[in-house]
Amino acid sequence: MEGIRFRLIFANDPDVFQERINRFIADLDEDVVLVDVKFSTAMQGAQVNYSALVHYKEVESWKD
């Protein structure tokens, strides 16, 4: 399973969470394909935790 990667992104604030996801996706190379994103929320006391598991794969570049 060469080239398969996972990244866990989490935050307690929804705006920070969104910023982290946006930054991660924007920084991916052109030869990376997003395979799946799993999203979850969980309560910890009175606070909500937001998390996403991003599954992505490095692929060969397209050649004309």
ABEGO torsion letter per residue (X at the ends): XBGBBBBBBBBABAAAAAAAAAAAAAABBAABBBABBBBBBBBBEABBBBBBBBBBBBBBBBBX
